[in-house]
């Protein structure tokens, strides 16, 4: 992605986020730890589909939330993070798209919007960003442009269960802001095309549509791209 079109303020914010990601790797590395291992510690056997940590990670001040889990898929990965914004952190005036199907969506104070997922390798490093269909996360469906507004507010600002992992995932949402925005827009385009091709199905609940957009990533490459855009 060409980052030169973004403002200096946004690029500098992304650059600081990149520095934060590297700092998290530094302090975790001194303890022979990584972002994923921090969540799995003392959690017992790692079981597919279970959320880690148990009960998810939630910030009651920002209403940001995330969890880590794994399940069989087409991609080689250890597992992935899902990050969300809950109702209390959504700017006023944002309403979900109409639910015209039979499945119940979270509503009111229980409304929750999935922002992006981050695939991780066995060493605890990110390899891919992706978005999913509604049924995957059981979310409330918001238009991509509204989800993009929410993305700016994502922050886990406490120490439990790991200050380093919380800092890392908050920084990742900023470091890859342009790419996540693009993935959300592509997500909606995917659903639009699927609805056109499958007019009799409820597109949000169609189990044949799981991943709606994806992008392979490298933190080092992103940091270098930001540096070049600023130069």
C-alpha positions as CSV (number, residue, x, y, z in Angstrom):
1,X,0.0,0.0,0.0
2,X,1.2,3.5,-0.9
3,X,1.3,5.5,2.4
4,X,2.4,8.8,0.9
5,X,-1.1,10.0,0.6
6,X,-1.6,10.0,4.4
7,X,-0.9,13.2,6.4
8,X,2.3,13.7,8.4
9,X,0.3,13.5,11.7
10,X,-1.1,10.1,10.8
11,X,2.2,8.8,9.6
12,X,4.0,10.0,12.7
13,X,1.3,8.3,14.9
14,X,1.9,5.1,13.0
15,X,5.6,5.5,13.4
16,X,5.3,5.8,17.2
17,X,3.1,2.7,17.1
18,X,5.8,0.8,15.3
19,X,8.3,1.9,17.9
20,X,5.9,0.6,20.6
21,X,5.6,-2.7,18.8
22,X,9.3,-3.1,18.7
23,X,9.7,-2.1,22.3
24,X,7.1,-4.8,23.3
25,X,9.2,-7.3,21.5
26,X,12.3,-6.1,23.3
27,X,11.0,-6.4,26.8
28,X,9.2,-9.7,26.1
29,X,12.4,-11.1,24.5
30,X,14.4,-10.4,27.7
31,X,12.1,-12.9,29.5
32,X,12.1,-15.4,26.6
33,X,8.4,-14.6,26.2
34,X,6.0,-13.5,23.4
35,X,2.6,-11.8,23.0
36,X,0.7,-15.1,22.6
37,X,2.5,-17.0,25.4
38,X,1.6,-14.2,27.8
39,X,-2.1,-15.0,27.3
40,X,-1.7,-18.8,27.5
41,X,0.3,-18.8,30.7
42,X,-1.5,-20.6,33.5
43,X,-4.5,-21.3,31.2
44,X,-4.0,-25.1,31.1
45,X,-4.1,-27.1,27.9
46,X,-4.5,-25.0,24.7
47,X,-7.8,-26.0,23.3
48,X,-9.1,-25.1,19.8
49,X,-12.0,-22.6,19.8
50,X,-11.5,-21.6,23.5
51,X,-10.9,-18.0,24.1
52,X,-7.7,-16.9,25.8
53,X,-7.6,-15.5,28.3
54,X,-10.8,-17.0,29.7
55,X,-13.4,-14.2,29.6
56,X,-11.5,-12.2,27.0
57,X,-9.6,-8.9,27.7
58,X,-11.8,-5.9,28.1
59,X,-11.1,-2.3,28.9
60,X,-14.0,-0.7,30.8
61,X,-12.7,2.8,30.0
62,X,-12.4,2.5,26.3
63,X,-14.8,-0.5,25.7
64,X,-12.1,-2.2,23.6
65,X,-11.9,-6.0,23.7
66,X,-9.9,-8.8,22.3
67,X,-9.2,-12.5,22.6
68,X,-6.9,-15.1,21.1
69,X,-7.9,-18.5,19.8
70,X,-7.1,-21.1,17.2
71,X,-9.0,-23.5,15.0
72,X,-8.3,-25.5,11.9
73,X,-8.3,-23.5,8.7
74,X,-6.6,-23.1,5.3
75,X,-3.8,-20.9,6.6
76,X,-0.7,-22.1,8.4
77,X,-0.9,-20.2,11.7
78,X,-0.7,-20.9,15.4
79,X,-3.9,-18.9,16.1
80,X,-5.2,-15.4,15.8
81,X,-6.4,-12.4,17.8
82,X,-9.9,-10.9,17.3
83,X,-10.3,-7.3,18.3
84,X,-13.6,-5.5,18.9
85,X,-15.2,-2.3,20.0
86,X,-18.2,-2.5,22.3
87,X,-21.2,-0.2,22.5
88,X,-19.8,2.2,25.2
89,X,-16.8,3.1,23.0
90,X,-18.8,3.7,19.8
91,X,-19.2,7.4,18.9
92,X,-22.8,8.6,19.1
93,X,-24.8,8.5,15.9
94,X,-23.5,5.2,14.6
95,X,-26.2,2.6,14.0
96,X,-25.8,-1.0,12.8
97,X,-27.1,-2.0,9.4
98,X,-30.7,-3.4,9.4
99,X,-30.9,-7.0,10.4
100,X,-33.2,-8.5,7.8
101,X,-32.5,-12.1,8.7
102,X,-33.7,-14.5,11.3
103,X,-30.5,-14.7,13.4
104,X,-30.4,-12.5,16.5
105,X,-27.7,-9.8,16.7
106,X,-26.4,-8.3,19.9
107,X,-28.1,-4.9,20.4
108,X,-28.2,-2.0,22.7
109,X,-25.5,-2.0,25.4
110,X,-24.5,-5.5,24.1
111,X,-23.7,-4.3,20.6
112,X,-20.1,-5.2,19.6
113,X,-18.2,-4.6,16.3
114,X,-15.4,-6.7,15.1
115,X,-12.6,-4.6,13.7
116,X,-9.9,-7.0,12.5
117,X,-8.2,-10.3,13.2
118,X,-4.4,-10.8,13.5
119,X,-2.9,-14.2,12.5
120,X,0.1,-15.2,14.5
121,X,2.9,-17.7,13.9
122,X,4.3,-20.2,16.4
123,X,6.9,-17.7,17.6
124,X,4.3,-15.1,18.5
125,X,4.8,-12.7,15.5
126,X,2.0,-11.4,13.3
127,X,1.7,-12.7,9.7
128,X,-1.7,-11.6,8.4
129,X,-4.6,-9.3,8.9
130,X,-8.1,-10.4,8.0
131,X,-11.8,-9.6,8.4
132,X,-14.7,-12.1,8.8
133,X,-18.4,-12.5,8.2
134,X,-20.8,-11.7,11.0
135,X,-21.6,-15.3,12.0
136,X,-17.9,-15.9,12.7
137,X,-17.7,-13.6,15.7
138,X,-21.5,-13.2,16.5
139,X,-21.1,-9.4,16.2
140,X,-23.5,-6.6,15.5
141,X,-22.9,-5.5,11.9
142,X,-21.8,-2.0,11.2
143,X,-20.9,-0.4,7.9
144,X,-17.2,-0.3,7.1
145,X,-17.0,3.5,7.4
146,X,-18.5,3.3,10.9
147,X,-16.1,0.5,11.9
148,X,-13.2,2.7,10.7
149,X,-14.3,5.5,13.0
150,X,-14.4,3.0,15.9
151,X,-10.9,1.7,15.0
152,X,-9.4,5.0,16.0
153,X,-10.6,4.5,19.6
154,X,-9.2,1.0,20.1
155,X,-7.0,0.9,23.2
156,X,-6.4,-1.6,26.0
157,X,-5.1,0.6,28.7
158,X,-4.4,-1.7,31.7
159,X,-2.0,-4.4,32.7
160,X,-4.2,-7.6,32.8
161,X,-3.3,-10.3,31.8
162,X,-0.2,-8.8,30.2
163,X,0.8,-5.2,29.9
164,X,3.2,-6.0,27.1
165,X,0.5,-7.8,25.0
166,X,-2.1,-5.1,25.7
167,X,0.4,-2.4,24.6
168,X,1.3,-4.5,21.5
169,X,-2.2,-5.1,20.3
170,X,-3.2,-1.5,20.8
171,X,-0.1,-0.4,18.9
172,X,-0.8,-2.8,16.1
173,X,-4.3,-1.2,15.5
174,X,-2.5,2.1,15.0
175,X,0.5,0.8,13.0
176,X,-1.7,-0.8,10.4
177,X,-4.5,1.7,10.5
178,X,-4.5,2.3,6.7
179,X,-4.5,-1.4,5.9
180,X,-7.2,-2.2,8.4
181,X,-9.4,0.5,6.9
182,X,-8.8,-0.9,3.5
183,X,-9.7,-4.4,4.6
184,X,-12.9,-3.2,6.2
185,X,-13.9,-1.5,2.9
186,X,-13.0,-4.7,1.0
187,X,-15.0,-6.7,3.5
188,X,-18.2,-4.8,2.6
189,X,-17.4,-5.2,-1.1
190,X,-17.1,-8.9,-0.6
191,X,-20.5,-9.1,1.1
192,X,-22.0,-7.0,-1.6
193,X,-20.8,-9.3,-4.3
194,X,-21.8,-12.4,-2.4
195,X,-25.3,-11.1,-1.9
196,X,-25.6,-10.4,-5.6
197,X,-24.4,-14.0,-6.5
198,X,-26.5,-15.7,-3.7
199,X,-29.8,-13.7,-3.6
200,X,-31.6,-16.4,-1.6
201,X,-29.2,-16.6,1.3
202,X,-28.7,-14.5,4.3
203,X,-25.2,-13.2,3.5
204,X,-24.3,-12.5,7.1
205,X,-25.1,-16.1,8.2
206,X,-23.8,-18.0,5.1
207,X,-21.3,-20.5,6.4
208,X,-19.7,-20.7,2.9
209,X,-18.4,-17.1,3.4
210,X,-16.1,-16.9,6.4
211,X,-13.0,-14.7,5.6
212,X,-14.1,-11.5,3.8
213,X,-10.7,-9.9,3.2
214,X,-7.0,-10.6,4.1
215,X,-3.5,-9.2,3.8
216,X,-0.1,-10.7,4.6
217,X,2.0,-8.3,6.7
218,X,5.5,-7.7,8.0
219,X,6.1,-5.3,10.8
220,X,9.6,-4.4,9.6
221,X,8.3,-3.7,6.1
222,X,5.5,-1.5,7.5
223,X,7.9,0.5,9.6
224,X,10.2,1.0,6.6
225,X,7.3,2.1,4.4
226,X,6.3,4.7,7.0
227,X,9.9,6.0,7.1
228,X,10.0,6.3,3.3
229,X,6.6,8.1,3.2
230,X,7.7,10.6,5.9
231,X,10.9,11.2,3.9
